[in-house]
Amino acid sequence: MTWRRSRLPGSIAFALTVLAGFGCGGGGDRAGAAPAAAATKITITPTGDARADAKTYLAKLCPKPIGGELNFMVWKGYTDTLFTRPFEEACGVKVNATYMESSDDLVAKLRAGGAETIDLISPSSDAATAIVDAGLAAPLNLARVPSYEDLSEGFRKLKVVRKDSIVYGVPWAFGPNLLIYDTTKVKPAPDSWGAFWDRKFRGKLSLQDDIATLYMVAQYLGLDDPNDPSKLYNLSDEDLVKVKAKMLELRRNVRKYWVTAGDMTQLFQSGEVVAGEGWPLMTNQLRQAKFPAGETIPKEGTTAWADHWVLTKGAKNLDAAYAWLEYTAQPFTQKLLCDVTAYIVANPRAKSYMSPAQAASQRDISDYGTKLNFWQWSPRREKYQEIWNEVKAAK
């Protein structure tokens, strides 16, 4: 899809940065080593063209190649070539990306030794807390990410990547888990998760193959407490019995459980499903393919994820890693992320690069009030997983 870009006055300059100490060879200091020098501020004059400004910025960020490689484990779309390739070319860094299928997938990989071989990860709010608490993440030297303060205050204040006064993550993107539907086949437009149980959807739904689907059912049953978001992730055995029973009623309407965004979009495009739960990325992909996709946050509310860039404890090429953190915090880079995913990005100034439609989709976390419950890592996660496995195995 080609987005119409807004022009910015030539007199306005963004405060951007170049990281100190970059040079050829790129090994950098290892996580946990003595802090490197703080970044030096630079500016560019914005043109309103995100790709052009990214190129201009990168030429100053990496006047000489940093070199080396960066190993990522991320959600799909977070190392898209639209914004990754310019970084690789300008900074001389090879990006190697592995995609995770779930938060549990990421945590298990890191605990199995991945924290020593992966440099950067993009955990959602549930996994982020578990990773920090397990000592698998490296504290950030925010002096090397001076654009951190340009990011949404509501996003920065989330506690999921903080431990005491130490910050472990740079905000990247967030979004709600949406009710997505085919606007030509689902009328009137649904406004409740309860629509999923309608007999007319027998064999026509797709739900996420994840315990997050149990959260959705619990919200529909009224088991969420806006005054205590943690309750949803710590339901009693009695409440989980109710959730399981309601989910079992829904199974007859489920055509397939999706694992990746591509699974979901293909099911819609093939006509196998007409509704389901998903992410803004899926709606965006469907609309780019000219598919009539609608989306809504149901009246019961929904869960949401907040993704951050996090350094692992074993990250080695820190010059390249901090260059990536600073580059991805820029408004033009985040506009390009929005082009790929349609997610809500962390830098509010990205809106100045966006089409009116894109800009209208952007929000601060505080705008949603109590309608969003951000994923948390539950001490009862194994119990939730046990129930989810039982649901999938039931006939």
C-alpha positions in Angstrom: 0.0 0.0 0.0 1.3 3.5 -0.8 0.7 5.9 2.1 0.3 9.6 1.5 3.0 11.4 3.4 2.6 14.8 5.1 5.2 17.4 4.4 7.0 19.0 7.4 8.2 22.6 7.6 11.8 22.8 6.6 12.6 24.9 9.6 11.8 22.2 12.1 14.6 19.9 13.0 14.4 16.7 15.1 17.0 16.2 17.8 18.7 13.0 16.6 21.8 11.3 17.8 25.0 9.6 16.8 26.5 7.1 19.2 30.0 7.7 20.4 32.8 5.3 20.0 31.7 3.6 16.7 34.5 2.3 14.6 35.4 -0.5 12.2 35.4 -4.0 13.5 32.3 -3.5 15.6 32.9 -5.9 18.5 31.9 -3.3 21.0 31.8 -3.9 24.7 30.0 -6.8 26.2 26.8 -6.4 28.3 27.9 -5.8 31.8 31.2 -4.2 30.9 32.2 -0.7 31.8 29.7 1.9 30.4 30.7 3.5 27.0 30.6 7.2 26.4 27.3 8.9 26.2 25.8 9.7 22.8 26.4 13.0 21.1 23.4 14.9 19.9 23.0 15.8 16.2 20.1 17.1 14.1 18.7 16.6 10.6 16.2 18.7 8.8 13.1 16.6 8.2 11.7 16.3 4.7 8.5 14.5 5.5 9.9 11.4 3.6 10.6 8.7 6.1 12.9 6.7 3.9 14.9 9.7 2.8 15.3 10.9 6.4 16.3 7.5 7.6 19.1 7.4 5.0 20.2 10.9 6.0 20.2 10.0 9.7 22.0 6.7 9.2 24.8 8.5 7.4 25.5 10.5 10.5 24.8 7.7 12.9 27.3 5.4 11.2 29.9 7.6 9.4 32.1 4.5 9.4 30.9 0.9 9.4 30.4 -0.6 12.8 30.7 -4.1 11.4 29.9 -7.5 12.9 26.5 -9.1 13.3 23.4 -8.7 15.4 21.3 -11.7 16.3 17.6 -11.1 17.0 14.6 -13.1 18.2 11.6 -11.0 17.4 7.9 -10.9 16.5 7.4 -11.1 12.7 7.6 -7.6 11.1 10.1 -6.2 13.7 13.1 -6.6 11.4 11.4 -6.0 8.1 13.7 -5.1 5.3 11.9 -1.7 4.9 13.9 -0.3 7.8 16.4 -3.0 8.5 18.2 -3.0 5.2 19.1 0.7 5.3 20.6 0.1 8.8 22.6 -2.9 7.5 23.9 -1.0 4.5 24.8 2.2 6.4 26.3 0.6 9.5 27.9 -2.5 7.9 26.0 -4.8 10.3 24.5 -8.1 9.3 21.1 -8.6 11.0 20.1 -12.3 11.7 16.5 -12.6 12.8 14.6 -15.6 14.2 10.9 -15.2 14.7 9.2 -16.4 17.9 5.8 -18.0 17.9 4.8 -17.0 21.5 6.1 -15.4 24.6 6.7 -18.8 26.1 8.8 -19.7 23.0 11.1 -16.7 23.7 11.5 -17.3 27.4 12.2 -21.0 26.9 14.9 -20.2 24.3 16.6 -17.7 26.5 16.6 -20.0 29.5 18.1 -22.7 27.4 21.1 -20.6 26.6 19.8 -18.2 24.0 20.6 -15.2 26.2 24.3 -15.9 25.4 23.8 -16.2 21.6 21.0 -13.7 20.9 21.7 -10.0 21.2 18.4 -8.2 20.9 14.8 -9.4 21.6 11.4 -7.8 21.4 9.4 -9.3 24.3 5.8 -8.5 24.9 4.8 -7.2 28.3 4.3 -10.7 29.8 7.6 -12.2 28.8 9.6 -9.0 29.5 8.9 -9.2 33.2 9.9 -12.8 33.3 13.1 -12.2 31.4 14.2 -9.3 33.6 13.4 -11.2 36.8 15.3 -14.2 35.6 18.4 -12.1 35.0 18.4 -12.8 31.3 18.4 -9.1 30.2 21.1 -6.5 30.5 20.4 -3.1 32.1 20.4 -0.3 29.5 22.8 2.6 29.5 20.2 5.2 28.5 23.0 7.8 28.0 23.5 5.8 24.7 19.8 6.2 23.8 19.2 9.9 24.1 16.0 9.7 22.0 14.5 7.6 24.8 12.9 10.7 26.3 11.2 11.4 23.0 9.1 8.3 23.3 5.5 8.2 24.7 5.5 9.0 28.4 2.7 6.5 29.1 4.7 3.8 27.4 7.9 4.6 29.2 6.1 4.5 32.5 5.0 0.9 32.1 6.7 -1.2 34.8 7.2 -4.3 32.7 10.9 -3.5 31.8 11.9 -1.8 35.0 13.4 -3.2 38.2 13.7 -0.6 40.9 15.2 2.3 39.1 16.9 0.3 36.4 15.5 0.3 32.8 15.8 -2.8 30.7 13.8 -1.9 27.6 13.2 0.8 24.9 9.5 1.1 23.9 8.8 0.0 20.4 5.1 -0.7 19.7 1.9 -1.7 21.4 -1.5 -2.8 20.3 -4.8 -4.4 21.4 -6.0 -8.0 20.6 -8.8 -7.2 18.3 -12.0 -8.9 17.1 -11.4 -9.0 13.3 -14.1 -9.8 10.8 -15.1 -9.9 7.1 -17.3 -6.9 6.7 -19.1 -8.4 3.7 -20.1 -11.6 5.7 -20.5 -10.4 9.3 -23.4 -8.0 9.7 -24.1 -6.1 11.8 -20.6 -5.4 13.0 -20.0 -7.2 16.2 -19.4 -5.2 19.4 -18.9 -8.1 21.9 -16.7 -11.2 22.2 -20.0 -13.0 22.8 -20.6 -12.9 19.0 -18.1 -15.8 18.7 -20.6 -18.2 20.3 -23.3 -17.6 17.7 -24.2 -20.7 15.8 -23.9 -19.0 12.5 -20.1 -19.0 13.0 -19.8 -22.8 13.3 -16.5 -23.7 11.8 -15.9 -20.1 10.7 -13.6 -18.7 13.4 -9.9 -18.6 14.0 -8.4 -18.0 17.4 -4.9 -17.7 18.6 -3.1 -20.9 19.7 -2.1 -19.4 23.0 -3.3 -18.9 26.5 -4.2 -15.4 25.5 -7.4 -16.8 24.1 -8.3 -17.9 27.7 -7.9 -14.3 28.7 -10.5 -13.3 26.1 -13.0 -15.8 27.3 -12.4 -14.7 30.9 -13.1 -11.1 29.9 -16.3 -12.1 28.2 -17.4 -13.9 31.4 -16.7 -10.7 33.4 -13.8 -12.2 35.3 -11.5 -9.2 34.6 -11.2 -6.4 37.2 -10.3 -3.0 35.8 -9.1 -2.0 39.2 -6.8 -5.0 39.5 -5.4 -5.9 36.1 -3.4 -8.8 37.6 -6.5 -10.7 38.5 -7.0 -11.8 34.9 -3.6 -13.6 35.1 -4.2 -15.1 38.5 -7.7 -16.6 38.3 -8.7 -19.1 40.9 -9.3 -22.8 40.1 -13.0 -22.1 40.3 -12.9 -19.3 37.8 -10.6 -21.3 35.4 -13.2 -24.2 35.4 -15.7 -21.6 34.2 -13.3 -20.4 31.5 -12.6 -23.9 30.3 -16.3 -24.8 30.1 -17.0 -21.7 28.1 -14.1 -22.3 25.8 -15.2 -25.9 25.2 -18.6 -24.5 24.0 -16.7 -22.4 21.5 -14.6 -25.2 20.0 -17.3 -26.1 17.5 -17.1 -22.7 15.9 -13.3 -22.8 15.6 -12.0 -23.7 12.1 -8.4 -23.5 13.1 -6.1 -22.0 15.8 -3.5 -19.7 14.3 0.2 -19.5 15.3 1.5 -16.8 13.0 -0.1 -13.7 11.4 0.2 -15.4 8.1 -1.9 -18.3 9.3 -4.8 -16.0 10.1 -4.7 -13.8 7.0 -4.6 -16.9 4.7 -7.6 -18.3 6.5 -9.6 -15.1 5.8 -8.4 -14.9 2.2 -9.3 -18.5 1.4 -12.8 -18.0 2.8 -12.3 -20.6 5.5 -13.1 -18.1 8.3 -15.1 -14.9 8.6 -14.0 -13.7 12.1 -11.5 -14.2 14.8 -9.2 -12.6 17.3 -6.0 -11.1 16.1 -3.6 -8.2 15.9 -3.6 -4.9 13.9 -0.9 -6.4 11.8 -3.4 -8.9 10.4 -6.0 -6.3 9.6 -3.3 -4.2 7.9 -2.1 -7.2 5.8 -5.7 -8.1 4.8 -6.5 -4.5 3.8 -3.3 -4.2 1.8 -4.5 -7.3 -0.1 -7.8 -5.5 -0.7 -9.7 -7.8 1.7 -12.7 -6.3 3.4 -11.4 -6.6 7.0 -13.0 -4.8 9.9 -11.8 -4.7 13.5 -13.1 -3.6 16.9 -12.3 -3.6 20.6 -15.3 -5.3 22.1 -17.3 -3.7 24.9 -15.9 -6.2 27.5 -12.4 -4.8 26.8 -9.4 -6.7 25.6 -5.9 -7.6 26.5 -3.0 -5.9 24.9 0.7 -6.2 24.4 3.5 -3.7 24.8 6.7 -4.6 23.0 10.2 -3.3 23.9 13.7 -3.7 22.6 15.7 -5.5 25.2 19.4 -6.4 25.3 20.2 -9.9 26.5 22.8 -10.4 29.2 25.1 -12.0 26.6 24.9 -9.3 23.9 28.3 -8.8 22.4 28.2 -6.2 19.7 27.0 -3.4 21.8 28.0 -0.6 19.5 25.7 -2.1 16.9 23.0 -2.9 19.4 22.9 0.7 20.7 23.0 2.1 17.2 19.9 -0.1 16.5 18.1 1.1 19.7 18.7 4.7 18.8 17.8 4.3 15.1 14.5 2.5 15.9 13.5 5.2 18.4 13.4 7.8 15.6 10.1 9.0 14.3 10.8 8.1 10.6 11.8 4.6 11.6 8.7 4.1 13.6 6.6 5.4 10.7 8.1 2.7 8.6 7.3 0.2 11.3 3.7 1.4 11.1 3.7 0.9 7.4 4.6 -2.8 7.9 2.4 -3.6 11.0 -0.2 -0.9 11.5 0.8 -1.0 15.2 0.7 1.9 17.6 4.3 3.1 17.8 6.2 4.6 20.7 7.3 7.9 19.2 4.4 10.4 18.9 6.3 12.4 16.4 6.1 9.6 13.9 2.6 10.9 13.2 4.1 13.9 11.3 5.3 11.4 8.7 2.0 9.5 8.4 -1.0 9.7 6.2 -4.1 11.1 8.0 -5.5 7.6 8.3 -2.3 6.3 9.9 -2.0 9.3 12.3 -5.6 8.8 13.4 -4.8 5.2 14.4 -2.1 6.3 16.8 -2.8 6.6 20.5 -1.1 7.1 23.9 -1.5 4.2 26.2 -3.4 6.5 28.6 -6.1 7.1 25.9 -7.6 3.7 26.4 -8.2 4.0 30.1 -9.3 0.6 31.5 -10.3 -0.9 28.1 -6.8 -2.5 27.7 -5.3 -5.0 30.1 -1.6 -5.4 29.2 -0.4 -9.0 29.3 1.4 -10.0 32.5 3.5 -13.0 33.3 1.4 -15.2 35.7 2.7 -17.4 38.5 -0.2 -19.7 37.4 1.0 -19.7 33.8 1.5 -23.5 33.8 -2.0 -24.0 35.0 -3.4 -21.8 32.2 -1.3 -23.8 29.7 -2.6 -27.1 31.1 -6.2 -25.9 30.6 -5.4 -24.6 27.1 -3.9 -28.0 26.1 -7.0 -29.8 27.5 -9.2 -27.5 25.5 -7.4 -28.2 22.2 -7.3 -32.0 22.9 -11.0 -32.2 23.7 -13.3 -33.8 21.0 
